[in-house]
Amino acid sequence: RFFRLSTAALTHITQTSPVHGETGVSVNRETIFHFDYALAANTVLSSSNLHAEFAGHRYLSRVELSSDRRTVTLFYLEPLPGSTRVRVTFDAPGLTDEYGRPVDLDGDGQAGGVAQLEFETMSLTPLAGTAIMGTVFASEQVAGTNATDFVNRPLADVTITVDGME
């Protein structure tokens, strides 16, 4: 008898927050990348590997890797502008997972690549006679009805402040 051993799939991004194409994103929201396996213990990432930009302007930010090394978060050190399409680029040549395998950032099944996502921030255009009402959601989505469905998680007892146009 002969057995064919399959090659394990490369570690890849399983989810982002915000998702590509999302609109109405808070100007204070961070960008999060989730991986299916932990990144290597010696992984060091910086804003040269992961950054956001609009019209050639890179936003001041810092990158943090979670303690389980499965989540990378881009924290913005300045509010993003309203009514803007933001492009986030994750480019980390040589990035490996906890097993020493290369990471597939762009999801094409090949090692390496560059992950990009775009989202639009909320409009800051004032509208006379309007009010703010609604639900506040956590920045990370939770599993929905099946393994590929993710939904927003409402938060309770949230205080909302409005900053911006005086």
Accessible surface in RSA format (square Angstrom, percent):
REM  Atomic radii and reference values for relative SASA: ProtOr
REM  Chains: A
REM  Algorithm: Lee & Richards
REM  Probe-radius: 1.40
REM  Slices: 20
REM RES _ NUM      All-atoms   Total-Side   Main-Chain    Non-polar    All polar
REM                ABS   REL    ABS   REL    ABS   REL    ABS   REL    ABS   REL
RES ARG A   1   253.05 106.2 179.14  91.3  73.90 176.0  68.05  93.0 184.99 112.1
RES PHE A   2   207.48 103.8 176.81 109.5  30.67  79.8 179.20 108.6  28.28  80.9
RES PHE A   3   163.85  82.0 132.98  82.4  30.87  80.3 136.36  82.7  27.49  78.7
RES ARG A   4   230.52  96.8 194.22  99.0  36.30  86.4  77.23 105.5 153.30  92.9
RES LEU A   5   162.80  90.7 139.07  99.5  23.73  59.7 140.54  98.7  22.26  59.9
RES SER A   6   106.66  90.1  75.98 101.4  30.69  70.7  48.52 103.3  58.15  81.5
RES THR A   7   132.35  94.1 103.79 105.2  28.55  68.0  75.33 101.2  57.02  86.2
RES ALA A   8    60.52  55.6  39.09  60.3  21.43  48.7  49.91  70.3  10.61  28.1
RES ALA A   9    76.99  70.8  57.50  88.7  19.50  44.3  68.13  95.9   8.87  23.5
RES LEU A  10    40.85  22.7  34.19  24.5   6.66  16.7  34.19  24.0   6.66  17.9
RES THR A  11     0.00   0.0   0.00   0.0   0.00   0.0   0.00   0.0   0.00   0.0
RES HIS A  12    65.70  35.9  65.70  45.7   0.00   0.0  41.38  42.6  24.32  28.3
RES ILE A  13    32.73  18.6  15.94  11.9  16.79  40.5  15.94  11.5  16.79  45.6
RES THR A  14    68.70  48.9  39.26  39.8  29.44  70.2  34.87  46.8  33.82  51.1
RES GLN A  15    26.62  14.9  18.28  13.4   8.33  19.8  14.55  31.0  12.07   9.2
RES THR A  16    23.26  16.5  19.91  20.2   3.35   8.0  13.23  17.8  10.03  15.2
RES SER A  17     1.57   1.3   0.80   1.1   0.77   1.8   1.40   3.0   0.17   0.2
RES PRO A  18     0.97   0.7   0.70   0.6   0.27   1.0   0.97   0.8   0.00   0.0
RES VAL A  19    61.52  40.5  61.51  55.7   0.01   0.0  61.52  53.5   0.00   0.0
RES HIS A  20   123.07  67.3 102.08  71.0  20.99  53.7  72.31  74.5  50.76  59.1
RES GLY A  21    41.50  51.2   0.00   N/A  41.50  51.2  22.92  62.9  18.58  41.6
RES GLU A  22    47.49  27.3  39.33  29.8   8.15  19.4  24.63  47.6  22.86  18.7
RES THR A  23    91.73  65.2  74.25  75.3  17.49  41.7  41.01  55.1  50.73  76.7
RES GLY A  24    51.89  64.0   0.00   N/A  51.89  64.0  24.69  67.7  27.20  60.9
RES VAL A  25     1.56   1.0   0.33   0.3   1.22   2.9   1.56   1.4   0.00   0.0
RES SER A  26    43.90  37.1  40.36  53.9   3.53   8.1  29.47  62.7  14.43  20.2
RES VAL A  27    14.33   9.4  14.22  12.9   0.11   0.3  14.22  12.4   0.11   0.3
RES ASN A  28   108.54  74.9  80.34  77.6  28.20  67.9  32.76  78.9  75.78  73.2
RES ARG A  29    44.82  18.8  38.39  19.6   6.43  15.3  18.97  25.9  25.85  15.7
RES GLU A  30    37.35  21.4  36.28  27.4   1.07   2.5   4.68   9.1  32.67  26.7
RES THR A  31     0.21   0.2   0.21   0.2   0.00   0.0   0.00   0.0   0.21   0.3
RES ILE A  32     4.76   2.7   4.76   3.5   0.00   0.0   4.76   3.4   0.00   0.0
RES PHE A  33     1.74   0.9   1.74   1.1   0.00   0.0   1.74   1.1   0.00   0.0
RES HIS A  34    34.51  18.9  34.51  24.0   0.00   0.0  22.22  22.9  12.29  14.3
RES PHE A  35     3.27   1.6   0.00   0.0   3.27   8.5   0.00   0.0   3.27   9.3
RES ASP A  36    34.04  23.8  26.13  26.0   7.91  18.7  18.12  42.6  15.92  15.9
RES TYR A  37    86.80  40.5  86.44  49.2   0.36   0.9  40.08  30.1  46.72  57.6
RES ALA A  38     8.64   7.9   8.16  12.6   0.48   1.1   8.16  11.5   0.48   1.3
RES LEU A  39     0.00   0.0   0.00   0.0   0.00   0.0   0.00   0.0   0.00   0.0
RES ALA A  40    12.67  11.7  12.12  18.7   0.56   1.3  12.67  17.8   0.00   0.0
RES ALA A  41    86.85  79.9  56.59  87.3  30.27  68.8  56.97  80.2  29.88  79.1
RES ASN A  42   127.42  87.9 103.74 100.3  23.68  57.0  47.74 114.9  79.68  77.0
RES THR A  43    24.00  17.1   2.34   2.4  21.66  51.6   8.31  11.2  15.70  23.7
RES VAL A  44   131.55  86.6 105.89  95.9  25.66  61.8 109.63  95.3  21.92  59.4
RES LEU A  45    25.56  14.2   4.06   2.9  21.49  54.0   4.28   3.0  21.27  57.3
RES SER A  46    50.15  42.4  45.48  60.7   4.68  10.8  41.48  88.3   8.67  12.1
RES SER A  47    49.86  42.1  46.45  62.0   3.41   7.9  11.12  23.7  38.74  54.3
RES SER A  48    82.77  69.9  61.69  82.3  21.09  48.6  47.86 101.9  34.91  48.9
RES ASN A  49    29.41  20.3  29.21  28.2   0.19   0.5   0.00   0.0  29.41  28.4
RES LEU A  50     0.00   0.0   0.00   0.0   0.00   0.0   0.00   0.0   0.00   0.0
RES HIS A  51    14.98   8.2  14.98  10.4   0.00   0.0  10.62  10.9   4.36   5.1
RES ALA A  52     0.17   0.2   0.00   0.0   0.17   0.4   0.00   0.0   0.17   0.4
RES GLU A  53    47.70  27.4  47.00  35.6   0.70   1.7   7.81  15.1  39.89  32.6
RES PHE A  54    86.82  43.4  82.87  51.3   3.95  10.3  86.61  52.5   0.20   0.6
RES ALA A  55    92.69  85.2  38.42  59.3  54.27 123.5  60.18  84.7  32.51  86.1
RES GLY A  56    71.88  88.6   0.00   N/A  71.88  88.6  34.74  95.3  37.14  83.2
RES HIS A  57    96.95  53.0  91.56  63.6   5.38  13.8  69.59  71.7  27.36  31.8
RES ARG A  58   123.70  51.9 111.44  56.8  12.26  29.2  43.56  59.5  80.14  48.6
RES TYR A  59    12.11   5.7   6.09   3.5   6.02  15.7   5.49   4.1   6.62   8.2
RES LEU A  60   117.19  65.3 114.46  81.9   2.73   6.9 117.19  82.3   0.00   0.0
RES SER A  61    16.63  14.1   0.31   0.4  16.31  37.6   0.00   0.0  16.63  23.3
RES ARG A  62   105.85  44.4 102.00  52.0   3.85   9.2  51.46  70.3  54.38  33.0
RES VAL A  63    23.34  15.4   0.88   0.8  22.46  54.1   0.88   0.8  22.46  60.9
RES GLU A  64    83.63  48.0  78.78  59.6   4.85  11.5  27.61  53.4  56.02  45.7
RES LEU A  65    52.31  29.1  24.08  17.2  28.24  71.0  24.10  16.9  28.21  75.9
RES SER A  66    41.43  35.0  26.14  34.9  15.29  35.2  38.22  81.4   3.21   4.5
RES SER A  67   120.52 101.8  82.44 110.0  38.09  87.7  60.68 129.2  59.84  83.8
RES ASP A  68    81.10  56.8  67.73  67.4  13.37  31.6  42.73 100.6  38.37  38.3
RES ARG A  69    65.09  27.3  65.09  33.2   0.00   0.0  14.02  19.2  51.08  31.0
RES ARG A  70   104.28  43.8 103.94  53.0   0.35   0.8  21.11  28.8  83.18  50.4
RES THR A  71    21.24  15.1  20.96  21.3   0.28   0.7   8.07  10.8  13.17  19.9
RES VAL A  72     0.00   0.0   0.00   0.0   0.00   0.0   0.00   0.0   0.00   0.0
RES THR A  73    16.31  11.6  16.31  16.5   0.00   0.0   3.59   4.8  12.72  19.2
RES LEU A  74     0.00   0.0   0.00   0.0   0.00   0.0   0.00   0.0   0.00   0.0
RES PHE A  75    62.69  31.4  62.43  38.7   0.26   0.7  62.69  38.0   0.00   0.0
RES TYR A  76    32.43  15.1   4.97   2.8  27.46  71.4   4.97   3.7  27.46  33.8
RES LEU A  77   106.51  59.3  70.47  50.4  36.04  90.6  77.38  54.3  29.13  78.4
RES GLU A  78    53.74  30.9  47.64  36.0   6.10  14.5  20.67  40.0  33.07  27.0
RES PRO A  79    92.60  67.5  78.01  71.1  14.59  53.0  79.87  65.9  12.73  79.1
RES LEU A  80     3.12   1.7   0.04   0.0   3.07   7.7   0.04   0.0   3.07   8.3
RES PRO A  81    54.38  39.6  43.64  39.8  10.74  39.1  54.38  44.9   0.00   0.0
RES GLY A  82    16.97  20.9   0.00   N/A  16.97  20.9   1.25   3.4  15.72  35.2
RES SER A  83    75.04  63.4  39.29  52.4  35.74  82.3  43.95  93.6  31.09  43.6
RES THR A  84    10.56   7.5   5.90   6.0   4.66  11.1   4.17   5.6   6.40   9.7
RES ARG A  85   111.52  46.8 101.67  51.8   9.85  23.5  43.59  59.6  67.93  41.2
RES VAL A  86     0.00   0.0   0.00   0.0   0.00   0.0   0.00   0.0   0.00   0.0
RES ARG A  87   100.59  42.2 100.04  51.0   0.55   1.3  11.80  16.1  88.79  53.8
RES VAL A  88     0.00   0.0   0.00   0.0   0.00   0.0   0.00   0.0   0.00   0.0
RES THR A  89    14.57  10.4  14.57  14.8   0.00   0.0  13.00  17.5   1.57   2.4
RES PHE A  90     0.00   0.0   0.00   0.0   0.00   0.0   0.00   0.0   0.00   0.0
RES ASP A  91    53.49  37.5  51.45  51.2   2.05   4.8   7.14  16.8  46.36  46.2
RES ALA A  92     7.56   7.0   3.43   5.3   4.13   9.4   4.37   6.2   3.19   8.5
RES PRO A  93   112.86  82.3  81.57  74.4  31.29 113.8  89.86  74.2  23.01 143.0
RES GLY A  94    72.66  89.6   0.00   N/A  72.66  89.6  43.32 118.9  29.33  65.7
RES LEU A  95    18.91  10.5   9.44   6.8   9.47  23.8  14.92  10.5   3.99  10.7
RES THR A  96    43.87  31.2  42.05  42.6   1.82   4.3  28.33  38.0  15.55  23.5
RES ASP A  97     0.74   0.5   0.00   0.0   0.74   1.8   0.00   0.0   0.74   0.7
RES GLU A  98    77.80  44.7  46.15  34.9  31.66  75.4   9.38  18.1  68.42  55.9
RES TYR A  99   144.42  67.4 110.51  62.9  33.91  88.2  82.53  62.0  61.89  76.3
RES GLY A 100    52.89  65.2   0.00   N/A  52.89  65.2  29.98  82.3  22.91  51.3
RES ARG A 101    49.09  20.6  46.92  23.9   2.17   5.2  38.51  52.6  10.58   6.4
RES PRO A 102    57.04  41.6  57.04  52.0   0.00   0.0  57.04  47.1   0.00   0.0
RES VAL A 103     2.45   1.6   0.07   0.1   2.38   5.7   0.07   0.1   2.38   6.5
RES ASP A 104     5.46   3.8   5.34   5.3   0.12   0.3   0.14   0.3   5.32   5.3
RES LEU A 105     6.87   3.8   1.84   1.3   5.03  12.7   1.84   1.3   5.03  13.5
RES ASP A 106    66.04  46.3  34.87  34.7  31.16  73.7  19.76  46.5  46.27  46.1
RES GLY A 107    56.13  69.2   0.00   N/A  56.13  69.2  22.69  62.3  33.44  74.9
RES ASP A 108    88.10  61.7  55.67  55.4  32.43  76.7  41.13  96.8  46.97  46.8
RES GLY A 109    53.16  65.6   0.00   N/A  53.16  65.6  33.51  92.0  19.64  44.0
RES GLN A 110   119.67  66.9 118.04  86.3   1.63   3.9  36.23  77.1  83.44  63.3
RES ALA A 111    57.51  52.9  31.88  49.2  25.63  58.3  32.01  45.1  25.50  67.5
RES GLY A 112    26.59  32.8   0.00   N/A  26.59  32.8  25.90  71.1   0.69   1.6
RES GLY A 113    36.06  44.5   0.00   N/A  36.06  44.5  18.84  51.7  17.22  38.6
RES VAL A 114    62.84  41.4  49.69  45.0  13.15  31.7  49.69  43.2  13.15  35.7
RES ALA A 115     9.46   8.7   6.93  10.7   2.53   5.8   9.46  13.3   0.00   0.0
RES GLN A 116    96.81  54.1  68.45  50.0  28.36  67.5  19.18  40.8  77.63  58.9
RES LEU A 117     5.34   3.0   5.24   3.7   0.10   0.3   5.34   3.8   0.00   0.0
RES GLU A 118    29.65  17.0  29.65  22.4   0.00   0.0   5.17  10.0  24.49  20.0
RES PHE A 119     1.50   0.8   1.40   0.9   0.11   0.3   1.50   0.9   0.00   0.0
RES GLU A 120    60.13  34.5  60.13  45.5   0.00   0.0   9.54  18.4  50.59  41.3
RES THR A 121     6.26   4.5   0.00   0.0   6.26  14.9   0.00   0.0   6.26   9.5
RES MET A 122    72.82  37.7  70.55  46.7   2.27   5.4  45.81  38.9  27.01  35.8
RES SER A 123    75.84  64.1  50.65  67.6  25.19  58.0  41.97  89.4  33.87  47.4
RES LEU A 124    69.32  38.6  58.29  41.7  11.03  27.7  64.03  45.0   5.29  14.2
RES THR A 125    91.91  65.4  74.20  75.2  17.71  42.2  52.39  70.4  39.52  59.7
RES PRO A 126    92.51  67.4  68.66  62.6  23.85  86.7  79.16  65.4  13.35  83.0
RES LEU A 127   122.84  68.4 108.55  77.7  14.29  35.9 111.00  78.0  11.84  31.9
RES ALA A 128   110.50 101.6  70.02 108.1  40.48  92.1  81.94 115.4  28.57  75.7
RES GLY A 129    91.67 113.1   0.00   N/A  91.67 113.1  45.74 125.5  45.93 102.9
RES THR A 130    90.04  64.0  55.36  56.1  34.69  82.7  42.87  57.6  47.18  71.3
RES ALA A 131    85.81  78.9  49.11  75.8  36.70  83.5  57.44  80.9  28.37  75.2
RES ILE A 132   118.46  67.4  88.41  65.9  30.05  72.4  92.11  66.3  26.35  71.5
RES MET A 133   169.39  87.7 132.32  87.6  37.07  88.3 106.98  91.0  62.41  82.7
RES GLY A 134    76.31  94.1   0.00   N/A  76.31  94.1  35.79  98.2  40.52  90.7
RES THR A 135    82.25  58.5  55.90  56.7  26.35  62.8  24.87  33.4  57.38  86.7
RES VAL A 136    48.16  31.7  42.16  38.2   6.00  14.5  45.60  39.6   2.56   6.9
RES PHE A 137    94.89  47.5  74.74  46.3  20.15  52.4  74.74  45.3  20.15  57.7
RES ALA A 138    12.45  11.4   5.60   8.6   6.84  15.6   7.94  11.2   4.50  11.9
RES SER A 139    36.62  30.9  25.88  34.5  10.74  24.7  15.07  32.1  21.54  30.2
RES GLU A 140    68.10  39.1  67.16  50.8   0.93   2.2  16.12  31.2  51.98  42.4
RES GLN A 141    42.21  23.6  29.72  21.7  12.49  29.7   3.02   6.4  39.18  29.7
RES VAL A 142    59.06  38.9  54.57  49.4   4.49  10.8  59.06  51.3   0.00   0.0
RES ALA A 143    74.44  68.4  52.28  80.7  22.16  50.4  52.28  73.6  22.16  58.7
RES GLY A 144    28.89  35.6   0.00   N/A  28.89  35.6   8.81  24.2  20.08  45.0
RES THR A 145   131.25  93.3  92.43  93.7  38.81  92.5  88.50 118.9  42.75  64.6
RES ASN A 146    83.79  57.8  70.99  68.6  12.80  30.8  42.13 101.4  41.67  40.3
RES ALA A 147    95.25  87.6  63.90  98.6  31.34  71.3  74.20 104.5  21.04  55.7
RES THR A 148   122.28  87.0  96.07  97.4  26.21  62.5  77.20 103.7  45.08  68.1
RES ASP A 149    50.35  35.3  44.88  44.7   5.47  12.9  14.77  34.8  35.57  35.5
RES PHE A 150    75.27  37.7  55.31  34.3  19.96  51.9  55.31  33.5  19.96  57.1
RES VAL A 151    67.38  44.3  63.52  57.5   3.87   9.3  67.38  58.5   0.00   0.0
RES ASN A 152    69.67  48.0  55.19  53.3  14.48  34.9   3.86   9.3  65.81  63.6
RES ARG A 153   109.71  46.1 108.75  55.4   0.96   2.3  39.59  54.1  70.12  42.5
RES PRO A 154    84.44  61.5  69.62  63.5  14.83  53.9  69.65  57.5  14.79  91.9
RES LEU A 155    72.32  40.3  55.73  39.9  16.59  41.7  58.29  40.9  14.03  37.8
RES ALA A 156    87.47  80.4  58.26  89.9  29.21  66.4  65.76  92.6  21.72  57.5
RES ASP A 157   153.97 107.8 107.15 106.6  46.82 110.7  44.11 103.8 109.86 109.6
RES VAL A 158    63.10  41.5  31.34  28.4  31.76  76.5  35.19  30.6  27.91  75.7
RES THR A 159   121.78  86.6  93.52  94.8  28.26  67.3  63.18  84.9  58.60  88.6
RES ILE A 160    98.26  55.9  68.89  51.3  29.36  70.8  72.12  51.9  26.14  70.9
RES THR A 161   106.32  75.6  80.21  81.3  26.11  62.2  62.48  83.9  43.84  66.3
RES VAL A 162   108.70  71.5  76.55  69.3  32.14  77.5  79.19  68.8  29.51  80.0
RES ASP A 163   119.33  83.6  94.42  94.0  24.91  58.9  40.17  94.5  79.16  78.9
RES GLY A 164    45.95  56.7   0.00   N/A  45.95  56.7  29.13  80.0  16.82  37.7
RES MET A 165   135.88  70.4  96.48  63.9  39.40  93.8  96.62  82.1  39.26  52.0
RES GLU A 166   211.20 121.3 139.53 105.6  71.67 170.6 100.34 194.1 110.86  90.5
END  Absolute sums over single chains surface
CHAIN  1 A    10756.7       7848.8       2907.9       6111.0       4645.7
END  Absolute sums over all chains
TOTAL         10756.7       7848.8       2907.9       6111.0       4645.7
